[in-house]
Amino acid sequence: MMDFDFAILGSGFASSLCAAILAKNGRSVVMIERGKHPRFSIGESTTPAADFLLHHLAVKYGLSELIPLTRYGSWTNQYPDIRCGCKRGFSYVWHGDGSQYVATADHKNELMVTANASQEVADTQWYRPDVDSFFLQVAKSYGVNVIEEAVVEGIDTNEHGHHRIAYSFQGYRQSICSPFVIDGSGPNSLLMQKYGGDDLTDQLLTNTSAIYGHFVGGQVTENWLKKRNAAICDFPYPFDQAAVHHLFHDGWLWQIGFDGGLTSLGFVTKTTSQREDHKAADSSRFFETNSPEFAFKEWESRLNSYPVLRSMYGDCLCTNFPGRLFQVSRIQRLREKAAGENWASLSFTVGFIDPLHSTGIAHTLSTVERICDVVLSPDIENLKTDLQAYSSQVVCEFLHIDKIIATCYECLHDFDLFSAATMIYFAAAIALERHRGLNMETGFLLARDERFCRIVDQVNRKAKTLTEGNSSIEEHKTGTLIAEIQSCLQPYNDVGLFSPAIRNMILHTTAAK
């Protein structure tokens, strides 16, 4: 049995980043990975906050090779073989029942929120097979031991209180020992099933399913808009250089473009059904995927339900890698604990809410920083207290994100109201970005700002009341709620989110990189 200072489960970008930081600081580290790189993964769209956090971590821990990844221009110049895409902002098109898009001079059915000033300093779309492989190579370059295609079969503690991890590798059962485990293995984590406490998924307000994959072909959204006489001359950036959202009453389709003609597409559907067979100890069931054949049929069904999607994406072909589509019956999941005695989990292992606002990468990077700060602190007497604080913070942040996103879904019946609700997220994101990373006083996306949290609670409650039991919603009530959102956010909105020079065309909102 080999001993290491740290054992890390999983080898996504965040696990590898943790490993590199710890190894750079003189710790012995082993990573145990069930699969093998390159591998398919989503969680592809960054934000300015993600870039600031990655840059901060790279400078703080002397990982200069990661700094070019924080801007599209430097990334493509420095690492042209690592695929990415240019992200200038968030783009939205309102389709309503599927046929309600009409181009107007005042952009009534479009919304664009600019995230950066130019393509050179733009955020990026991460092609995860390449990006995760790169982070893994960085970790290896600092001496991290990596065991791929190894299945963790058991975790317990020895007489010294150290974690003993048993795994199978190449047909043999082996084990390693470590005083501290960092879990980045995702939703099927054996450690979380043992130590993560209760499953809090049923407490989450957001309830959506998804079907997704990588494609080639299809129509560029801006060209589709141009054919319908949209005033594209007003667009603050190329419409498709963004996380593109095609919005419908019952959900939305994401479009994320990578260089070289590859596109990530996924349809997210609202649902109110709860699984009757749900068991509190098994949150992984919410991340099960159906057979590729079933997922393909469901994708075709979606395209047939919305002819507008068929016209845009009906000619798309699934890429050879991974060569299939994926379907998730419910995206949301959350565990009660994010850390415990001599272990801590990265955010994606603890839970997930929804891709609507692209919060995943930034939140994950914030947990990388906090875990590394705790375990590298010379003040080991406070380790238990610091891990408890980290755990409660992360779970609280997930509940906060959930409420922000659930509010937007409650407002999806009306594009003006939905647009106003999204400004709750953008106001919080701007605050996060201006700190160029995580401000522990206000938390991730202002999760610890009491006044902001009251605003989120208030708007969520009123949005829910507006839609509950109403087959038709009175226009004046919608207008009243929009005005209330605008008023409540005023202390957090000094960039004109509600008053752009051109309606729904919101210019650069974040701090300069």
C-alpha positions in Angstrom: 0.0 0.0 0.0 1.4 3.4 -1.0 0.9 6.5 1.2 0.3 10.0 -0.2 -0.4 13.4 1.5 -3.5 13.8 -0.7 -5.7 11.5 -2.6 -7.9 13.1 -5.3 -10.8 11.2 -6.8 -11.6 12.1 -10.4 -9.5 14.0 -12.9 -11.6 16.8 -14.4 -10.1 20.2 -14.7 -10.8 21.1 -11.1 -9.4 17.9 -9.7 -6.2 18.3 -11.8 -6.0 22.0 -10.7 -6.1 21.0 -7.1 -3.5 18.3 -7.6 -1.2 20.8 -9.4 -1.5 23.4 -6.6 -0.8 20.8 -3.9 2.1 19.2 -5.7 3.6 22.7 -6.4 3.5 23.2 -2.7 5.5 20.1 -2.0 2.8 17.6 -1.2 2.6 14.1 -2.6 -0.6 13.6 -4.6 -2.3 10.7 -6.3 -5.4 11.0 -8.6 -7.7 8.1 -9.2 -9.8 8.3 -12.3 -12.5 5.8 -13.4 -12.2 6.6 -17.1 -9.4 7.7 -19.5 -8.6 10.9 -21.2 -9.7 12.3 -23.6 -13.3 11.9 -22.4 -16.6 13.7 -23.0 -17.9 16.1 -20.5 -20.1 19.2 -20.4 -19.9 22.3 -18.3 -18.4 24.2 -21.2 -19.3 27.9 -21.0 -17.1 30.3 -18.9 -17.9 33.7 -17.5 -15.7 36.7 -16.6 -15.8 35.5 -13.0 -14.4 32.1 -14.0 -11.6 33.8 -15.9 -10.8 36.1 -13.0 -10.8 33.1 -10.6 -8.5 31.0 -12.8 -6.1 33.9 -13.4 -6.0 34.6 -9.6 -5.3 30.9 -8.9 -2.6 30.8 -11.6 -0.8 33.8 -10.2 -1.3 32.9 -6.5 0.2 29.4 -7.0 2.7 30.1 -9.8 0.9 28.2 -12.5 1.8 30.6 -15.3 0.9 28.0 -18.0 -2.8 28.5 -17.2 -2.9 32.3 -17.6 -3.4 32.2 -21.4 -6.6 30.2 -20.8 -8.3 33.3 -19.3 -8.7 35.1 -22.6 -9.8 33.9 -26.0 -7.0 35.8 -27.8 -4.1 34.5 -25.6 -5.6 31.0 -25.6 -5.8 30.6 -29.3 -2.3 32.1 -29.8 -0.6 30.1 -27.1 -2.5 26.8 -27.3 -4.0 26.5 -30.8 -4.4 22.7 -30.4 -6.6 23.0 -27.4 -10.0 23.6 -28.8 -12.2 26.3 -27.5 -14.7 28.9 -28.7 -15.1 32.6 -28.3 -17.7 33.8 -25.8 -18.6 37.5 -25.9 -21.7 37.3 -23.8 -25.2 35.8 -23.3 -27.6 35.8 -26.3 -31.3 35.0 -26.1 -34.1 34.5 -28.7 -37.7 34.3 -27.7 -39.8 31.7 -29.5 -42.6 31.3 -27.0 -44.9 28.5 -28.2 -42.4 27.8 -31.0 -43.7 30.3 -33.6 -43.7 33.6 -31.7 -40.4 35.1 -32.9 -41.0 38.2 -34.9 -38.1 40.6 -35.7 -38.8 44.2 -34.5 -36.8 47.4 -34.7 -36.7 47.5 -30.9 -35.5 43.9 -30.4 -38.6 42.9 -28.4 -37.8 39.2 -28.9 -34.0 39.3 -28.5 -31.7 40.0 -25.6 -27.9 40.3 -25.6 -25.8 40.9 -22.5 -22.2 41.7 -23.3 -19.6 40.2 -21.1 -16.3 41.6 -22.5 -15.0 44.4 -24.7 -13.5 42.5 -27.6 -12.7 39.1 -29.1 -9.1 39.4 -27.8 -10.2 39.5 -24.2 -13.3 37.4 -24.6 -14.3 34.6 -22.3 -14.2 31.1 -23.8 -16.2 28.0 -24.4 -14.3 25.0 -23.1 -14.1 21.9 -25.3 -13.8 19.7 -22.2 -12.1 16.6 -23.8 -9.1 18.9 -24.7 -9.3 21.2 -21.7 -9.5 18.4 -19.1 -6.6 16.6 -20.8 -4.5 19.7 -20.7 -5.1 20.3 -17.0 -4.2 16.7 -16.3 -0.9 17.1 -18.1 -0.2 20.2 -16.1 -0.8 18.2 -12.9 1.5 15.4 -14.1 4.2 17.9 -14.9 4.4 18.8 -11.2 4.8 15.2 -10.2 1.2 14.1 -9.5 0.7 10.4 -9.7 -2.3 9.6 -12.0 -4.1 6.2 -12.1 -6.6 6.0 -14.9 -9.2 3.3 -15.6 -9.3 2.5 -11.8 -12.6 1.9 -10.1 -12.9 2.9 -6.4 -14.5 0.0 -4.6 -14.3 1.1 -1.0 -13.2 3.8 1.4 -12.6 3.4 5.1 -10.1 4.6 7.8 -7.1 2.9 9.3 -5.9 2.9 12.9 -4.3 6.3 12.4 -7.5 7.9 11.1 -6.2 8.0 7.5 -8.4 7.2 4.6 -7.8 3.9 3.0 -9.0 3.7 -0.6 -9.4 0.4 -2.3 -9.7 0.3 -6.1 -9.5 -2.2 -8.9 -6.9 -1.6 -11.7 -6.2 -3.9 -14.6 -8.1 -6.7 -12.9 -6.2 -6.4 -9.6 -7.5 -5.0 -6.3 -5.1 -2.4 -4.9 -5.2 0.4 -2.3 -3.6 3.6 -1.3 -3.6 5.5 2.0 -3.9 9.3 2.6 -4.7 11.6 5.5 -6.9 13.7 3.3 -9.2 13.1 0.3 -10.5 15.6 -2.2 -13.5 14.4 -4.2 -14.0 15.6 -7.7 -15.5 12.4 -9.0 -18.9 13.8 -9.7 -22.5 12.6 -9.0 -21.7 8.9 -8.6 -19.2 9.5 -5.8 -18.7 6.6 -3.4 -17.2 9.0 -0.8 -20.3 11.2 -0.9 -22.6 8.2 -0.6 -20.8 7.3 2.6 -20.0 10.7 4.1 -22.1 13.3 2.3 -25.2 13.1 4.6 -28.7 13.4 3.4 -29.8 14.0 -0.1 -31.4 17.5 -0.3 -32.5 17.3 -4.0 -36.2 17.3 -3.1 -35.7 20.7 -1.4 -34.6 22.3 -4.7 -37.0 24.5 -6.5 -35.6 24.0 -10.0 -36.8 20.9 -11.7 -35.5 20.3 -15.3 -34.4 17.5 -17.6 -31.9 17.7 -20.4 -30.9 16.0 -23.6 -27.6 17.0 -25.2 -24.6 16.2 -27.4 -22.0 17.5 -29.7 -22.8 18.2 -33.4 -21.4 19.4 -36.7 -23.5 21.4 -39.2 -26.6 23.4 -38.6 -27.5 27.0 -39.2 -25.8 30.0 -37.5 -28.4 31.8 -35.4 -27.4 35.2 -36.6 -28.0 34.1 -40.2 -31.4 32.8 -39.2 -32.2 36.1 -37.6 -30.9 38.1 -40.6 -33.2 36.1 -42.9 -36.1 37.3 -40.7 -35.0 40.9 -40.9 -33.7 41.3 -37.4 -31.8 44.5 -36.9 -28.4 42.8 -36.5 -26.6 46.2 -37.1 -27.5 46.9 -33.4 -26.0 43.7 -32.0 -23.1 44.5 -29.7 -21.2 41.4 -30.8 -21.7 38.5 -33.2 -24.8 36.8 -31.9 -23.4 33.3 -31.9 -20.2 34.2 -30.1 -22.0 33.6 -26.9 -24.0 31.1 -24.8 -27.0 31.2 -27.1 -30.4 30.5 -25.5 -33.4 29.6 -27.7 -36.3 30.2 -25.3 -39.7 28.4 -25.3 -42.6 28.3 -22.8 -41.5 24.9 -21.6 -37.7 25.1 -21.7 -34.8 26.3 -23.8 -32.1 25.1 -26.1 -28.4 26.0 -25.6 -26.1 26.5 -28.5 -22.3 26.7 -27.7 -19.9 27.0 -30.6 -16.3 25.8 -30.7 -13.7 26.7 -33.3 -13.6 24.4 -36.2 -17.4 24.0 -36.7 -18.3 21.9 -33.7 -21.3 22.8 -31.6 -22.7 21.8 -28.3 -26.5 21.6 -28.3 -28.8 20.7 -25.5 -32.5 21.1 -24.8 -33.5 21.7 -21.2 -37.2 21.1 -20.3 -39.2 22.2 -17.3 -40.9 19.5 -15.4 -42.9 19.3 -12.2 -42.9 15.6 -11.7 -41.0 14.1 -8.8 -39.8 10.5 -8.8 -41.9 8.5 -6.4 -39.1 6.0 -6.0 -36.6 8.7 -4.9 -34.5 7.6 -2.0 -32.7 10.2 0.1 -29.4 8.3 0.0 -29.2 8.0 -3.8 -28.8 11.4 -5.5 -26.9 9.7 -8.3 -30.2 8.5 -9.8 -30.8 12.0 -11.0 -27.8 11.8 -13.3 -28.6 8.5 -14.9 -28.6 8.5 -18.7 -30.8 6.5 -21.0 -29.5 4.4 -23.9 -28.1 6.2 -26.9 -30.9 5.0 -29.1 -33.6 6.3 -26.7 -31.8 9.7 -26.3 -31.6 10.0 -30.1 -35.4 9.4 -30.4 -36.1 12.0 -27.8 -33.9 14.5 -29.6 -35.8 13.9 -32.8 -39.0 14.3 -30.9 -37.9 17.7 -29.7 -37.0 18.8 -33.2 -40.4 17.6 -34.4 -42.2 19.5 -31.6 -40.6 22.7 -32.7 -40.2 23.2 -36.4 -38.1 26.3 -35.8 -35.5 24.0 -34.2 -35.9 21.5 -37.0 -35.2 24.3 -39.6 -32.0 25.3 -37.7 -30.6 22.0 -36.5 -32.3 19.3 -38.4 -29.2 18.8 -40.6 -26.8 18.6 -37.7 -24.8 15.3 -37.4 -23.7 13.9 -34.1 -19.9 14.0 -33.8 -17.9 10.8 -34.0 -16.6 11.5 -30.5 -18.4 10.7 -28.2 -20.7 9.4 -31.0 -23.9 9.5 -29.0 -26.4 11.8 -27.3 -27.1 11.9 -23.5 -30.3 12.3 -21.6 -30.8 13.2 -17.9 -34.2 12.7 -16.3 -33.5 15.3 -13.7 -30.5 17.6 -13.7 -30.7 18.8 -10.2 -29.0 17.2 -7.2 -27.6 18.3 -3.9 -26.0 16.7 -0.9 -26.1 17.9 2.7 -22.4 18.1 3.2 -19.5 19.3 1.1 -16.8 18.4 3.6 -16.1 16.5 6.8 -13.3 15.0 8.8 -10.2 15.1 6.6 -12.2 15.2 3.3 -13.7 17.9 1.0 -15.6 17.7 -2.2 -15.5 20.1 -5.2 -18.8 21.7 -6.1 -19.8 19.5 -9.0 -19.5 16.5 -6.7 -21.7 18.1 -4.1 -24.5 19.2 -6.4 -25.6 20.8 -9.6 -28.6 23.1 -10.4 -28.9 24.0 -14.1 -26.9 25.3 -17.0 -29.1 28.4 -17.6 -26.7 31.0 -16.3 -23.4 29.2 -16.9 -22.5 29.2 -13.1 -20.7 25.8 -13.0 -17.1 26.6 -13.9 -16.8 29.7 -11.8 -18.4 28.0 -8.8 -16.1 25.0 -9.2 -13.0 27.2 -9.4 -14.1 29.0 -6.2 -14.3 25.7 -4.4 -10.8 24.8 -5.7 -9.4 28.0 -4.1 -11.2 27.5 -0.8 -10.2 23.8 -0.4 -6.6 24.6 -1.2 -6.5 27.5 1.2 -7.9 25.3 4.0 -5.6 22.3 3.5 -2.4 24.4 2.9 -3.0 26.6 5.9 -0.3 26.3 8.6 -3.1 26.7 11.2 -4.0 23.0 11.3 -5.8 23.5 14.6 -8.6 25.1 12.8 -8.9 22.5 10.1 -12.1 21.0 11.3 -13.8 24.4 11.8 -12.6 25.6 8.4 -14.0 22.5 6.7 -17.3 22.9 8.4 -17.5 26.5 7.3 -16.6 25.5 3.7 -19.3 22.8 3.7 -22.1 25.1 4.9 -21.0 27.8 2.5 -21.1 25.6 -0.6 -24.5 24.1 0.3 -25.9 27.5 1.0 -24.6 28.8 -2.4 -26.3 25.9 -4.2 -29.6 26.8 -2.6 -29.1 30.4 -3.5 -28.3 29.6 -7.2 -31.3 27.3 -7.2 -33.6 30.1 -6.2 -32.2 32.5 -8.8 -32.6 30.0 -11.6 -36.0 28.8 -10.4 -37.2 32.3 -10.6 -36.3 32.6 -14.2 -38.1 29.4 -15.0 -41.2 30.8 -13.3 -41.0 33.8 -15.6 -40.5 31.8 -18.8 -44.1 32.4 -19.9 -43.3 36.1 -20.7 -40.0 37.2 -22.4 -40.0 40.7 -20.8 -40.5 39.2 -17.3 -37.9 36.5 -18.0 -35.4 39.2 -19.1 -36.0 41.1 -16.0 -35.5 38.0 -13.8 -32.2 37.2 -15.5 -30.9 40.6 -14.3 -30.9 39.2 -10.8 -28.2 36.9 -11.9 -26.3 39.5 -13.9 -26.4 41.9 -11.0 -24.9 39.2 -8.7 -22.4 38.2 -11.4 -21.2 41.8 -11.9 -20.5 42.1 -8.1 -18.5 38.9 -8.2 -16.6 39.9 -11.2 -15.7 43.3 -9.8 -13.9 41.5 -7.0 -12.1 39.5 -9.7 -13.0 36.4 -7.8 -14.7 35.3 -4.6 -15.4 37.9 -1.9 -16.0 35.9 1.3 -18.0 38.7 2.9 -20.7 38.5 0.2 -20.1 35.0 -1.0 -20.5 33.4 -4.5 -23.1 35.4 -6.4 -23.9 37.4 -3.3 -25.1 34.3 -1.5 -24.1 35.9 1.9 -25.5 39.4 1.1 -28.6 39.4 3.3 -30.3 42.2 1.4 -29.7 40.6 -2.0 -31.0 37.3 -0.7 -34.2 38.9 0.5 -34.6 40.3 -3.0 -34.2 36.9 -4.5 -36.7 35.4 -2.0 -39.2 38.2 -2.6 -39.1 38.0 -6.4 -39.2 34.2 -6.5 -42.3 34.2 -4.2 -44.1 36.7 -6.3 -43.2 35.1 -9.6 -44.5 31.8 -8.3 -47.7 33.4 -7.1 -48.1 35.0 -10.5 -48.1 31.6 -12.3 -49.7 29.3 -9.8 -53.2 28.3 -10.9 -53.5 30.9 -13.6 -54.2 29.8 -17.2 -53.9 33.4 -18.3 -51.7 36.0 -16.6 -52.8 39.6 -16.5 -50.4 41.9 -18.3 -50.5 44.6 -15.6 -49.4 42.1 -13.0 -46.4 41.1 -15.1 -45.5 44.8 -15.6 -45.8 45.4 -11.9 -43.4 42.6 -11.1 -40.9 43.8 -13.8 -41.0 47.3 -12.2 -40.4 45.8 -8.7 -37.4 43.8 -9.9 -35.9 46.9 -11.4 -36.5 48.9 -8.2 -35.1 46.2 -5.9 -32.0 45.7 -8.0 -31.2 49.5 -8.2 -28.6 49.4 -5.4 -26.7 46.6 -7.3 -27.2 48.0 -10.8 -24.8 50.8 -11.8 -24.2 49.6 -15.3 -27.6 50.3 -16.8 -29.0 46.7 -17.0 -32.5 48.0 -17.4 -31.7 51.1 -19.5 -29.4 50.3 -22.4 -29.3 52.9 -25.3 -30.9 50.2 -27.5 -33.6 48.1 -25.9 -32.3 44.6 -24.8 -28.8 45.3 -26.2 -26.7 45.6 -23.0 -23.2 46.7 -23.5 -20.0 45.7 -21.7 -20.9 45.1 -18.0 -17.8 43.7 -16.3 -14.4 44.9 -15.1 -11.6 45.1 -17.7 -9.4 42.0 -17.9 
